[in-house]
Amino acid sequence: MRDWIAVIIAVLGVLLVLAGATLILLRALPARPAPAAGPTPDESDISDLSPTVPVGARISGAWKEPTAADRLIFWGVVLLVLAAIAAGAITFNLGAAGGATPATR
């Protein structure tokens, strides 16, 4: 039964990670522009360029407000770790020992 639970959790974890990666890839694909009857695209206008955001600000923004894809990947990784623990691939051994010291006079 433990192996079945590990397999089910692992499959769900992989699906969540793949779904998050798919969302990231779909967002990165360029949008197809609709044909417009306006000005031709040959005109170069640099006034529409937005300023670049520093890398540190992007990383902190992603940490403070994760997207749906980031959350899917995070929970997928959590499920994969739980599956590894359930399958016995990751074990934790906790122990404590008390040592007696000889009495000195």
N, C-alpha and C positions, 0 to 999 in steps of 0.2 A: 504494500500500500504506500509505503514511504517513497518508493521509486516512481510510482504513478504520479504522486503529488509533485515530485521533483520535475518530472517530464512536463506535466501540465503547466507548472509555473515557468519553466524554461521556454516553452513554446509561446506562452503569453508575453514573456519578457522580450523574446526575439521579435514578435509581431509589433510590440510597442516601439522598439528601437527602429525597426524598418519603417513604421508609419511616420515617426518623427523625422527620419532621414528623407522620406519621400516628400513630406511637407516642406522641408528646407530646400530640396531640389526643385520642387514646383515653384516655390517663391523666387528662386534664382533664375529661372528661365525667363528670357525676354518676352514681354507682352507683344502680341502681334498688333501693330497699329492698324486702325480702321482707315480705309481710303477716305481721304478728305478732299473737298473741293477748294480748300484754302490755299495759302501760299505753298510753294514747292519746298521740299526738304533741303534743296541745295543752299538755301540761305543759311548762313552761319550766324548765330546770335549767341554770344557768350554771356548775355545778361541772365539767362535762365539757369546757369550753373550754380548749384548750392555749395556753400563752403564745406570742406571736408571736416569730419569729426575726428578728433584724436583717438588713437587706439585705446588708451586708458579709459576714456569716457564711454566708448562702445562696450568695453568689457564690463565696466561697472554698471552700465545700463542694462546689459543682458543679465547680470547677476541680480539686480534689483527688481527688474520686471521681465521674467522669462516669458518667451512666447509659448504658444501651445505645442510647437514642435519640441522645444527644449524640455517642457514638462513631460511629454511622451517619452523622450529618450531617458530622462532621469528616472522615471518610474519603471521603465523597461530594464535599466541597469539594476535598480533595486530588486526587481523580481528575479533577475539572473543571479544575483548574489544570494538571495533566499533559496533559489533552486540548487545552487552549489552547496549551501549549508544543509539543505534537506537531503541531498544525494550523498553527503558525507565527504565531498571534495574539500570542504573547509571545516575544520574542527577547532573547537576552543577547549583548552584544558586550563582550568583554574584550580589552584591548590594553595594550601597554606600549611606551614609547618612551624611548630614551636620547638625551639631547641632549649634544652636545659643546660644552664651553665653551672659548673661546679662551684659550690660555696667556698669562698675564701675567708680565712680567719686571720 
